[in-house]
Amino acid sequence: MADYETEEQQVEALKKWWADNGRAVLLGIGLGLALIFGWRAWQGHQLSVAQEASGAYTEVMASLEKNDDGKDFLSKIDALKSDHGGSSYAAMASLAEARYHVEQNNLEGAEAALRWAVDQGAFSELKSIARMRLARVLNAQDKHDDALDVLEKVSSQAYAGQVDEIRGDIFLDKGDAAQALTAYRRAQDSGGRTISAQTLQMKLDDLAEPESKIGSDDKS
């Protein structure tokens, strides 16, 4: 038997249900449409911001090619950091800034730029690169322990070989040849990327040679 015997009863039941639930239905539909259009608007905004950051980065790198005192280049980097500080483009620009300062023999400026990339960078890959470069800059300033601390925070295992090679360089500059040799061997055994396999082998040979001489002297 049907729930409602006549068409008139069905209509009346529908009217009653709409009176009780119609407002909630309309509210739900309106909320759903707002979410859909709001999401699309947000996606459009994000795309626009990314395009702006990309354009600003292109301008930064173009200004680097100019044969001037670097003011335009550094100014554009400051603007990019200010407007799009959380973007990967700002972090990459900060790495370029650090390289510029190193070429100008301004290690303090390079350190500041790399620390900014570490602190503000959004992606772990870029942070790992920034930390490795920062360790080298700190080592060049004879801040050996600080450089070693920075290397400990490199999270990407893809750079394990490079990290150990840099660690070996730092220990060598500290005068700890044994620790340097251990780090170089670990870098070679890691199977990952190193700065240069040939250069790493030369470093190993230089340190291993005195070690082998000592061993042969002991036997005699």
C-alpha positions in Angstrom: 0.0 0.0 0.0 1.3 3.4 -0.9 2.3 5.8 1.8 -0.1 8.4 0.6 -3.4 7.3 -1.0 -4.1 10.3 -3.1 -2.2 12.8 -5.2 -3.5 15.6 -2.9 -2.1 13.9 0.1 1.3 13.5 -1.6 1.3 17.2 -2.4 0.4 18.2 1.1 3.1 15.9 2.5 5.7 17.5 0.2 4.6 21.0 1.3 5.0 20.1 4.9 8.4 18.6 4.4 9.6 21.7 2.4 8.2 23.9 5.2 10.2 22.0 7.7 13.4 21.4 5.7 13.5 23.8 2.8 15.6 26.5 4.5 18.3 24.0 5.5 18.3 22.6 1.9 18.8 26.1 0.4 21.4 26.9 2.9 23.3 23.7 2.1 23.1 24.4 -1.6 24.3 28.0 -1.1 27.2 26.8 1.1 28.3 24.2 -1.5 28.3 26.7 -4.3 30.2 29.2 -2.1 32.9 26.6 -1.4 33.2 25.6 -5.1 33.5 29.2 -6.3 35.7 30.1 -3.3 38.1 27.3 -4.0 38.4 28.2 -7.7 39.0 31.8 -6.7 41.7 30.8 -4.3 43.4 28.6 -6.9 43.3 31.5 -9.3 44.9 33.8 -6.7 47.6 31.2 -6.0 48.4 30.8 -9.6 48.6 34.6 -10.0 50.9 34.9 -7.0 53.2 32.1 -8.3 53.4 33.8 -11.7 54.3 37.1 -10.1 57.0 35.4 -8.0 58.4 33.7 -11.1 58.5 36.9 -13.0 60.3 38.7 -10.2 62.8 35.9 -10.0 63.5 36.1 -13.7 64.1 39.9 -13.3 66.5 39.1 -10.4 68.6 36.7 -12.5 68.6 39.1 -15.5 69.9 41.9 -13.3 72.7 39.7 -12.1 74.1 39.8 -15.6 74.4 43.6 -15.6 77.9 45.0 -15.2 77.1 47.4 -12.4 77.7 47.6 -8.7 75.0 45.0 -7.9 72.6 47.5 -6.4 69.8 46.7 -8.8 70.3 43.0 -8.3 70.3 43.2 -4.5 67.3 45.6 -4.6 65.3 43.2 -6.7 66.1 40.4 -4.3 64.9 42.4 -1.3 61.7 43.2 -3.1 61.2 39.5 -4.0 61.8 38.4 -0.4 59.4 41.1 0.8 56.6 40.3 -1.6 57.0 36.5 -1.9 59.0 35.5 1.1 57.5 32.0 1.4 58.0 31.0 -2.2 60.7 28.8 -3.6 61.7 31.7 -5.9 62.7 33.8 -2.9 64.8 31.0 -1.5 66.5 30.5 -4.9 67.1 34.2 -5.2 68.7 34.2 -1.7 71.1 31.4 -2.9 72.0 33.5 -5.9 72.6 36.4 -3.5 74.9 34.3 -1.4 76.9 33.3 -4.4 77.2 37.0 -5.4 78.5 37.9 -2.0 81.1 35.1 -2.0 82.4 36.3 -5.4 82.7 39.8 -3.8 84.6 38.2 -0.9 81.7 39.3 1.5 81.4 36.1 3.5 79.2 37.8 6.2 76.8 38.8 3.5 76.8 35.3 2.1 76.1 33.9 5.5 73.2 36.2 6.1 71.6 35.3 2.7 72.0 31.6 3.3 70.6 31.8 6.8 67.6 33.6 5.3 67.1 30.7 2.8 67.3 28.2 5.7 64.9 30.0 7.9 62.4 31.1 5.3 62.6 28.5 2.6 59.5 26.5 2.1 61.0 23.3 0.6 63.4 20.9 2.4 65.4 20.3 -0.8 66.4 24.0 -1.0 67.0 24.1 2.7 69.4 21.2 2.4 71.3 23.0 -0.4 71.3 26.2 1.6 72.7 24.5 4.7 75.5 22.8 2.8 76.6 26.1 1.3 76.2 27.8 4.7 78.5 25.2 6.2 81.2 26.0 3.6 80.8 29.7 4.2 81.1 29.3 8.0 84.1 27.1 7.5 85.8 29.7 5.4 85.3 32.1 8.3 87.0 29.6 10.6 83.6 28.9 12.4 84.3 25.2 12.2 82.0 24.0 15.0 79.1 26.1 13.7 79.6 24.7 10.2 79.5 21.1 11.6 76.3 21.9 13.5 74.7 23.2 10.4 75.6 20.0 8.5 73.9 17.9 11.2 70.6 19.5 10.1 70.7 18.6 6.5 67.7 16.3 6.2 67.8 15.0 2.6 69.6 11.7 2.4 70.2 12.3 -1.3 73.0 14.7 -0.2 74.7 12.3 2.4 77.8 12.0 0.3 78.2 15.7 -0.2 77.6 16.3 3.5 80.3 13.9 4.5 82.7 15.4 2.0 82.1 18.9 3.4 82.4 17.5 6.9 85.8 16.1 5.9 86.9 19.4 4.6 85.9 21.1 7.9 87.8 18.5 10.0 90.8 18.9 7.7 90.8 22.7 8.2 90.5 22.1 12.0 93.6 20.0 11.8 91.9 16.7 12.5 93.2 14.6 9.7 91.9 11.3 11.2 88.3 12.6 11.4 88.6 14.1 7.9 89.8 10.7 6.5 86.8 9.0 8.1 84.4 11.5 6.7 85.9 11.2 3.2 85.7 7.4 3.3 82.1 7.6 4.5 81.3 10.0 1.6 82.9 7.6 -0.9 81.0 4.6 0.5 77.6 6.4 0.7 76.9 5.8 -3.0 75.2 9.2 -3.2 76.3 12.4 -4.9 79.5 14.0 -4.0 81.0 17.3 -5.1 83.4 15.5 -7.4 84.3 11.8 -7.3 87.8 12.6 -8.7 88.5 15.4 -6.2 87.2 13.2 -3.4 89.6 10.4 -4.4 92.5 12.9 -4.4 91.6 14.0 -0.9 91.5 10.4 0.2 94.9 9.6 -1.4 96.5 12.7 0.2 95.4 11.6 3.7 95.8 7.9 3.3 99.4 8.1 2.1 100.9 9.3 5.4 98.7 6.7 7.1 100.2 3.9 5.0 103.7 5.1 5.6 103.2 5.0 9.3 101.9 1.4 9.0 104.9 0.3 7.0 107.3 2.0 9.4 105.7 0.2 12.3 106.3 -3.2 10.6 109.9 -2.4 10.0 
